Amino acid sequence: MISLAEAGLAIAAARKQGRLTQLELAKRAGVSRPTIVLLENGRATEIGYSKLVRILAVLGLEFRLQPVSAQRPTLDDLLKEESDS
């Protein structure tokens, strides 16, 4: 399960890759810049589904639910698997 802090890091990376400022992302997503700052810095305690989905949509990302058993391996899982072989 991904935490809100981890989601914030991924959002920051996607924003930077897309060459958007925090203010540009906020305006396009219809949220405040402080919301983006808190999210990216892992200090947001609650953001709300609609805000999160709008932010993700601006970045070309999506929110997806999947069964736990169908989880993709994490980077740590892949690195461990590689070192074991």
DSSP file (Angstrom, degrees, kcal/mol; ACC not computed):
  #  RESIDUE AA STRUCTURE BP1 BP2  ACC     N-H-->O    O-->H-N    N-H-->O    O-->H-N    TCO  KAPPA ALPHA  PHI   PSI    X-CA   Y-CA   Z-CA
    1    1 A M              0   0    0      0, 0.0     2,-0.4     0, 0.0    67,-0.0   0.000 360.0 360.0 360.0 134.9    0.0    0.0    0.0
    2    2 A I        -     0   0    0      4,-0.0     2,-0.1     1,-0.0     0, 0.0  -0.709 360.0-137.5 -90.0 136.3    1.3    3.4   -0.9
    3    3 A S     >  -     0   0    0     -2,-0.4     4,-2.3     1,-0.1     5,-0.2  -0.435  24.0-111.1 -85.8 165.5    1.3    6.1    1.7
    4    4 A L  H  > S+     0   0    0      1,-0.2     4,-2.2     2,-0.2    38,-0.2   0.852 120.4  55.2 -63.4 -34.6    0.3    9.7    1.0
    5    5 A A  H  > S+     0   0    0      2,-0.2     4,-1.7     1,-0.2    -1,-0.2   0.907 108.7  47.0 -65.0 -41.7    3.9   10.7    1.6
    6    6 A E  H  > S+     0   0    0      2,-0.2     4,-2.0     1,-0.2    -2,-0.2   0.889 111.0  51.8 -66.3 -39.1    5.1    8.3   -1.0
    7    7 A A  H  X S+     0   0    0     -4,-2.3     4,-2.5     1,-0.2    -2,-0.2   0.898 106.8  54.8 -62.4 -39.6    2.4    9.5   -3.4
    8    8 A G  H  X S+     0   0    0     -4,-2.2     4,-2.4     1,-0.2    -1,-0.2   0.887 106.7  50.0 -61.4 -40.1    3.6   13.1   -2.8
    9    9 A L  H  X S+     0   0    0     -4,-1.7     4,-2.2     2,-0.2    -1,-0.2   0.905 111.7  48.2 -64.7 -41.3    7.2   12.1   -3.8
   10   10 A A  H  X S+     0   0    0     -4,-2.0     4,-2.4     2,-0.2    -2,-0.2   0.883 111.4  50.5 -66.5 -37.9    5.9   10.5   -7.0
   11   11 A I  H  X S+     0   0    0     -4,-2.5     4,-2.6     2,-0.2    -2,-0.2   0.912 109.7  50.3 -65.6 -43.0    3.8   13.6   -7.7
   12   12 A A  H  X S+     0   0    0     -4,-2.4     4,-2.4     2,-0.2    -2,-0.2   0.918 111.6  48.5 -61.3 -43.2    6.8   15.9   -7.2
   13   13 A A  H  X S+     0   0    0     -4,-2.2     4,-2.4     1,-0.2    -2,-0.2   0.917 113.0  47.0 -63.8 -43.4    8.9   13.7   -9.5
   14   14 A A  H  X S+     0   0    0     -4,-2.4     4,-2.0     2,-0.2    -1,-0.2   0.885 111.6  51.8 -66.4 -38.3    6.2   13.7  -12.2
   15   15 A R  H  <>S+     0   0    0     -4,-2.6     5,-2.4     2,-0.2    -2,-0.2   0.932 112.1  45.4 -62.9 -45.9    5.7   17.5  -11.9
   16   16 A K  H ><5S+     0   0    0     -4,-2.4     3,-1.4     1,-0.2    -2,-0.2   0.895 111.1  52.8 -65.8 -40.2    9.4   18.1  -12.3
   17   17 A Q  H 3<5S+     0   0    0     -4,-2.4    -1,-0.2     1,-0.3    -2,-0.2   0.871 109.8  49.2 -62.6 -36.0    9.7   15.8  -15.2
   18   18 A G  T 3<5S-     0   0    0     -4,-2.0    -1,-0.3    -5,-0.2    -2,-0.2   0.402 113.9-122.7 -82.6   2.8    6.8   17.7  -16.8
   19   19 A R  T < 5 +     0   0    0     -3,-1.4     2,-0.4     1,-0.2    -3,-0.2   0.876  61.3 145.7  56.7  42.6    8.6   20.9  -16.1
   20   20 A L      < -     0   0    0     -5,-2.4    -1,-0.2    -6,-0.1     2,-0.1  -0.859  44.9-133.0-106.1 143.7    5.8   22.4  -14.1
   21   21 A T     >  -     0   0    0     -2,-0.4     4,-2.4     1,-0.1     5,-0.2  -0.476  30.4-108.6 -81.6 165.7    6.1   24.6  -11.1
   22   22 A Q  H  > S+     0   0    0      1,-0.2     4,-2.5     2,-0.2     5,-0.2   0.891 122.0  52.3 -61.2 -37.8    4.1   23.9   -8.0
   23   23 A L  H  > S+     0   0    0      2,-0.2     4,-2.6     1,-0.2    -1,-0.2   0.903 108.4  49.4 -66.2 -41.5    2.0   27.0   -8.8
   24   24 A E  H  > S+     0   0    0      2,-0.2     4,-2.5     1,-0.2     5,-0.2   0.929 112.6  47.5 -62.9 -44.9    1.3   25.8  -12.4
   25   25 A L  H  X S+     0   0    0     -4,-2.4     4,-2.2     1,-0.2    -2,-0.2   0.931 112.1  50.5 -61.1 -45.4    0.3   22.4  -11.2
   26   26 A A  H  X>S+     0   0    0     -4,-2.5     5,-2.4    -5,-0.2     4,-1.1   0.929 111.9  46.8 -59.1 -47.1   -1.9   23.9   -8.5
   27   27 A K  H  <5S+     0   0    0     -4,-2.6     3,-0.5     1,-0.2    -1,-0.2   0.930 113.6  47.4 -62.8 -45.7   -3.7   26.2  -11.0
   28   28 A R  H  <5S+     0   0    0     -4,-2.5    -1,-0.2     1,-0.2    -2,-0.2   0.842 116.8  43.8 -65.2 -32.9   -4.2   23.4  -13.5
   29   29 A A  H  <5S-     0   0    0     -4,-2.2    -1,-0.2    -5,-0.2    -2,-0.2   0.567 110.1-120.9 -89.0  -9.7   -5.6   21.1  -10.9
   30   30 A G  T  <5S+     0   0    0     -4,-1.1     2,-0.3    -3,-0.5    -3,-0.2   0.856  73.6 114.5  73.0  34.1   -7.7   23.7   -9.2
   31   31 A V  S   <S-     0   0    0     -5,-2.4    -1,-0.3    -6,-0.2     2,-0.2  -0.798  70.7 -91.7-126.4 171.6   -6.0   23.4   -5.8
   32   32 A S     >  -     0   0    0     -2,-0.3     4,-1.4     1,-0.1     3,-0.4  -0.502  27.8-122.2 -82.8 154.2   -4.0   25.8   -3.7
   33   33 A R  H  > S+     0   0    0      1,-0.2     4,-2.6     2,-0.2     3,-0.2   0.907 113.1  59.3 -60.9 -42.0   -0.2   25.9   -4.0
   34   34 A P  H  > S+     0   0    0      0, 0.0     4,-2.7     0, 0.0    -1,-0.2   0.850 101.2  56.3 -56.3 -31.8    0.1   25.2   -0.2
   35   35 A T  H  > S+     0   0    0     -3,-0.4     4,-2.3     2,-0.2    -2,-0.2   0.927 109.1  45.5 -62.8 -44.3   -1.8   21.9   -0.9
   36   36 A I  H  X S+     0   0    0     -4,-1.4     4,-3.0    -3,-0.2     5,-0.2   0.920 112.9  50.9 -64.5 -43.7    0.9   20.9   -3.5
   37   37 A V  H  X S+     0   0    0     -4,-2.6     4,-2.0     1,-0.2     6,-0.2   0.942 112.4  45.4 -59.6 -49.4    3.7   21.9   -1.1
   38   38 A L  H  <>S+     0   0    0     -4,-2.7     5,-2.5     1,-0.2     6,-1.2   0.910 115.0  48.5 -61.6 -42.5    2.3   19.9    1.8
   39   39 A L  H ><5S+     0   0    0     -4,-2.3     3,-1.3    -5,-0.2    -2,-0.2   0.948 113.3  45.4 -62.6 -50.3    1.7   16.9   -0.4
   40   40 A E  H 3<5S+     0   0    0     -4,-3.0    -1,-0.2     1,-0.3    -2,-0.2   0.795 113.1  50.9 -67.1 -28.2    5.1   16.9   -2.0
   41   41 A N  T 3<5S-     0   0    0     -4,-2.0    -1,-0.3    -5,-0.2    -2,-0.2   0.361 113.2-115.8 -92.0   6.2    6.8   17.4    1.3
   42   42 A G  T < 5S+     0   0    0     -3,-1.3    -3,-0.2    -4,-0.2   -37,-0.2   0.718  87.2 111.3  71.7  20.4    5.0   14.5    2.9
   43   43 A R      < +     0   0    0     -5,-2.5     2,-0.5    -6,-0.2    -4,-0.2   0.410  39.3 110.2-107.3   0.7    3.2   16.7    5.4
   44   44 A A        -     0   0    0     -6,-1.2     3,-0.2     1,-0.2   -36,-0.1  -0.648  42.3-175.1 -77.0 125.5   -0.3   16.4    4.1
   45   45 A T  S    S+     0   0    0     -2,-0.5     2,-0.3     1,-0.4    -1,-0.2   0.762  74.6   3.6 -90.9 -27.1   -2.5   14.4    6.5
   46   46 A E        +     0   0    0      1,-0.1    -1,-0.4   -42,-0.0    -7,-0.0  -0.946  55.4 169.2-156.8 134.4   -5.5   14.4    4.2
   47   47 A I        -     0   0    0     -2,-0.3     4,-0.3    -3,-0.2    -1,-0.1   0.657  44.5-118.7-119.9 -27.0   -6.0   15.7    0.7
   48   48 A G     >  -     0   0    0      3,-0.1     4,-2.2     2,-0.1     5,-0.2   0.253  21.1 -99.7  91.6 140.4   -9.4   14.3   -0.4
   49   49 A Y  H  > S+     0   0    0      1,-0.2     4,-2.7     2,-0.2     5,-0.2   0.909 117.4  51.0 -60.6 -48.1  -10.0   12.0   -3.4
   50   50 A S  H  > S+     0   0    0      1,-0.2     4,-2.0     2,-0.2    -1,-0.2   0.888 111.7  47.4 -64.6 -39.0  -11.2   14.6   -5.9
   51   51 A K  H  > S+     0   0    0     -4,-0.3     4,-2.4     2,-0.2    -1,-0.2   0.938 113.2  48.8 -64.5 -45.7   -8.2   16.9   -5.3
   52   52 A L  H  X S+     0   0    0     -4,-2.2     4,-2.6     1,-0.2    -2,-0.2   0.920 111.3  49.2 -60.8 -44.7   -5.8   13.9   -5.6
   53   53 A V  H  X S+     0   0    0     -4,-2.7     4,-2.5     1,-0.2    -1,-0.2   0.890 110.8  50.3 -64.0 -39.8   -7.4   12.7   -8.8
   54   54 A R  H  X S+     0   0    0     -4,-2.0     4,-2.0    -5,-0.2    -1,-0.2   0.913 111.4  48.4 -65.2 -41.8   -7.3   16.2  -10.4
   55   55 A I  H  X S+     0   0    0     -4,-2.4     4,-1.4     1,-0.2    -2,-0.2   0.940 113.3  47.4 -62.0 -47.7   -3.6   16.5   -9.5
   56   56 A L  H  <>S+     0   0    0     -4,-2.6     5,-3.2     1,-0.2     4,-0.4   0.897 109.0  54.6 -61.0 -41.3   -2.8   13.1  -10.9
   57   57 A A  H ><5S+     0   0    0     -4,-2.5     3,-1.2     1,-0.2    -1,-0.2   0.898 104.6  53.3 -62.0 -41.5   -4.8   13.9  -14.1
   58   58 A V  H 3<5S+     0   0    0     -4,-2.0    -1,-0.2     1,-0.3    -2,-0.2   0.866 112.0  46.5 -59.7 -35.4   -2.8   17.0  -14.8
   59   59 A L  T 3<5S-     0   0    0     -4,-1.4    -1,-0.3    -3,-0.2    -2,-0.2   0.436 118.7-110.5 -88.1  -0.2    0.4   14.9  -14.5
   60   60 A G  T < 5S+     0   0    0     -3,-1.2     2,-0.2    -4,-0.4    -3,-0.2   0.774  79.2 123.9  75.7  25.6   -1.0   12.2  -16.7
   61   61 A L      < -     0   0    0     -5,-3.2     2,-0.3    -6,-0.2    -1,-0.3  -0.708  45.7-149.0-112.0 165.8   -1.2    9.7  -13.8
   62   62 A E        -     0   0    0     -2,-0.2     2,-0.5    -3,-0.1    -9,-0.0  -0.963  16.0-122.9-136.9 155.4   -4.2    7.8  -12.5
   63   63 A F        -     0   0    0     -2,-0.3     2,-0.4   -10,-0.0   -10,-0.0  -0.837  38.9-178.4 -92.5 128.7   -5.5    6.4   -9.3
   64   64 A R        -     0   0    0     -2,-0.5     2,-0.4     2,-0.0    -2,-0.0  -0.990  20.7-152.1-137.3 139.4   -6.0    2.7   -9.5
   65   65 A L        +     0   0    0     -2,-0.4    -2,-0.0     0, 0.0     0, 0.0  -0.884  24.0 164.3-105.8 141.1   -7.3    0.0   -7.2
   66   66 A Q        -     0   0    0     -2,-0.4     5,-0.1     0, 0.0    -2,-0.0  -0.988  44.1 -85.7-150.7 154.2   -6.2   -3.6   -7.5
   67   67 A P    >   -     0   0    0      0, 0.0     3,-1.4     0, 0.0     4,-0.0  -0.286  37.1-122.9 -59.5 145.6   -6.3   -6.7   -5.4
   68   68 A V  G >  S+     0   0    0      1,-0.3     3,-1.8     2,-0.2     0, 0.0   0.872 111.6  59.2 -58.0 -38.7   -3.4   -7.0   -2.9
   69   69 A S  G 3  S+     0   0    0      1,-0.3    -1,-0.3     0, 0.0     0, 0.0   0.721 101.7  55.5 -65.5 -19.6   -2.4  -10.3   -4.4
   70   70 A A  G <  S+     0   0    0     -3,-1.4    -1,-0.3     2,-0.0    -2,-0.2   0.232  79.8 138.4 -96.5  13.9   -1.9   -8.7   -7.8
   71   71 A Q    <   -     0   0    0     -3,-1.8     3,-0.1     1,-0.1    -3,-0.1  -0.274  54.4-122.9 -61.2 141.5    0.5   -6.1   -6.4
   72   72 A R        -     0   0    0      1,-0.1    -1,-0.1     0, 0.0    -2,-0.0  -0.530  37.4 -94.3 -77.8 152.5    3.5   -5.3   -8.5
   73   73 A P        -     0   0    0      0, 0.0    -1,-0.1     0, 0.0     2,-0.1  -0.360  38.9-123.5 -67.0 148.8    6.9   -5.8   -6.9
   74   74 A T     >  -     0   0    0      1,-0.1     4,-2.2    -3,-0.1     5,-0.2  -0.360  27.9-102.9 -81.6 169.7    8.5   -2.9   -5.2
   75   75 A L  H  > S+     0   0    0      1,-0.2     4,-2.5     2,-0.2     5,-0.2   0.896 125.4  54.0 -59.7 -40.2   12.0   -1.6   -6.2
   76   76 A D  H  > S+     0   0    0      1,-0.2     4,-2.4     2,-0.2    -1,-0.2   0.900 106.9  51.3 -61.1 -41.1   13.3   -3.2   -3.0
   77   77 A D  H  > S+     0   0    0      1,-0.2     4,-2.5     2,-0.2    -2,-0.2   0.924 112.0  46.4 -60.7 -45.4   11.7   -6.6   -4.1
   78   78 A L  H  X S+     0   0    0     -4,-2.2     4,-2.3     2,-0.2    -2,-0.2   0.889 112.6  49.1 -66.7 -40.0   13.4   -6.4   -7.5
   79   79 A L  H  X S+     0   0    0     -4,-2.5     4,-2.3     2,-0.2    -1,-0.2   0.900 112.2  48.6 -66.5 -39.9   16.8   -5.4   -6.1
   80   80 A K  H  X S+     0   0    0     -4,-2.4     4,-1.9     2,-0.2    -2,-0.2   0.927 111.4  50.1 -64.4 -44.0   16.6   -8.3   -3.5
   81   81 A E  H  X S+     0   0    0     -4,-2.5     4,-0.9     1,-0.2    -2,-0.2   0.901 111.6  48.9 -60.3 -41.1   15.6  -10.7   -6.3
   82   82 A E  H  < S+     0   0    0     -4,-2.3     3,-0.4     1,-0.2    -1,-0.2   0.890 111.6  48.1 -66.6 -39.6   18.6   -9.5   -8.4
   83   83 A S  H  < S+     0   0    0     -4,-2.3    -1,-0.2     1,-0.2    -2,-0.2   0.787 107.6  57.0 -73.5 -25.5   21.1   -9.8   -5.6
   84   84 A D  H  <        0   0    0     -4,-1.9    -1,-0.2     1,-0.2    -2,-0.2   0.738 360.0 360.0 -74.1 -23.0   19.8  -13.3   -4.8
   85   85 A S     <        0   0    0     -4,-0.9    -1,-0.2    -3,-0.4    -2,-0.2   0.470 360.0 360.0 -92.2 360.0   20.5  -14.5   -8.3
